[in-house]
Amino acid sequence: MLIVMNHNATAADVAAVSRIVQGMGFRAEPIPGSERTAIGVLGNHGYVEDCNILELSGVQRVIHVSKPYKLVSRDFHPENTIVDVAGVKVGQGCRPVVVGGPCAVESEEQIVKTALFVKQCGGDMLRGGAFKPRTGPHTFQGLREEGLKLLAIAGKASGLPIVTEIMSPDNVGLVAEYADLLQVGARNMQNFDLLRELGKIRKPILLKRGMSATVEEFLAAAEYILAEGNDQVILCERGIRTFETATRNTLDLSVVPLIKEMTHLPIMVDPSHATGKRSLVSPMAKAALVAGADGVLVEVHPEPEKALSDGPQSLTFPGFEQMMKEIDRLTIFLQNG
């Protein structure tokens, strides 16, 4: 339920309504807006009688929200959320954010060289996996804490914020020491213990859509993080599993404008994991931006043919440079209408 206050409602009115809601056994979440304040009512598991609430001073109307996600919904938060990642603003609506880097951190030379090149080409953040969730147990699983330390070196050398994946609730504190943006991979989208722990920290979270997740399940997963107090969440579409085998996954670009309608959280797109093919990454990155995405994440490696993980979908340095030039031209075109 959402309680919408009059534009002239006082702070005392908001506090009084919040106390009544809490007295009913629910959680009251004031949501300040540019024109008026709303109060989200959380914790109810069905219809809440609103007659007494409507009679309270300052209350304009009550909206009953039946969605399983409330804090994520535009009903509760009509204005766009801008997520600040170490000074990089995601969701601001101007130039799209580009995150580039290898699938996995392999060595200091590899990650520093990539970081400097991503920065040189105009990239905004550096991605790199230290903990790698792989389908097969005999494949490269990442350098773990050593990989985090190498990411920190590369981040310092390039000045780029660091994006890396978190897999376990036990490692949240460790990864948060090094990363500026903690990524929840597709396989962990419904790792609810992990999501709750990430909701308790004050660092931005990048939440990837599960490979078989509906949009409702995707947003409900984000709700777990917001419900614990962390509203700095970026959603990420990375392709879903369908019958198609020509690409690694099927990139659902329709979800980008749909997410914009349903939630205030920013959304990015990962065309590398979506397509699995180097030749498709740049075209789908540009298509994602035309669809309204706030940014893209792409894999780039100095020698993709020698990569320990996801080489076929990693851009070469010349390929990344060309993509960045094309994104710059596209951005100018979109801004000028």
Number of C-alpha atoms within 10 A of each C-alpha: 24 21 27 23 25 17 15 12 16 14 10 11 17 22 14 15 22 21 14 15 19 15 11 11 11 16 17 23 18 19 17 12 12 7 9 13 22 24 24 26 23 19 11 12 8 10 10 11 10 14 9 8 16 17 11 15 16 21 22 16 15 18 13 15 17 11 13 15 22 23 25 26 21 17 20 25 19 15 13 15 18 19 21 17 20 15 11 15 17 25 23 16 16 13 18 21 23 22 26 27 31 28 26 26 29 21 14 16 12 19 27 23 17 24 31 18 21 26 18 11 15 15 21 21 26 33 31 28 25 25 24 22 19 13 9 8 8 7 12 15 18 22 18 14 15 16 22 25 18 23 29 21 17 24 24 14 14 20 16 24 23 26 28 28 23 28 20 16 15 12 14 17 13 12 24 19 11 21 25 23 27 23 25 26 23 21 16 21 23 20 16 15 14 21 25 21 19 27 24 14 17 12 20 24 28 22 27 26 28 24 19 14 16 13 15 14 17 22 25 21 26 31 24 23 26 22 18 15 15 21 22 23 29 24 23 27 29 26 27 19 16 13 7 9 9 10 16 18 21 21 23 14 20 11 16 23 14 13 23 16 12 16 23 22 25 26 26 29 30 23 30 31 25 24 21 21 20 22 15 16 26 22 14 20 24 20 16 25 23 15 15 21 27 26 24 24 26 25 28 31 27 19 14 20 13 11 18 16 22 21 21 16 25 30 28 18 18 11 15 24 18 13 19 19 13 14 20 13 11 16 18 12 10 13 10 7 6
